[in-house]
């Protein structure tokens, strides 16, 4: 598939992010939804301070 897990993991770490492999669209959608949920919870916590 041409997926270089080590390279993409390093890019994610460098950008202080995460990387997830999803072979199919459903898995990709779930991964993006999880990331968005995590970002929204951080935003709510930051505003509560």
C-alpha positions, 0 to 999 in steps of 0.5 A: 500500500506504500504506507510508511508507518515509521515515517508517518509516526515521526511526522505526527510526533514532530507535530505533536499529533497522533497517527492512525492507520485505517485501511478502509473509509469506516476506520478513517472516519472513526479515527478522525471522529476520535481526534475531533472529540479529543480536541473538543474536550481540550477546548472545553477544559481550556475555557473552563479555567 
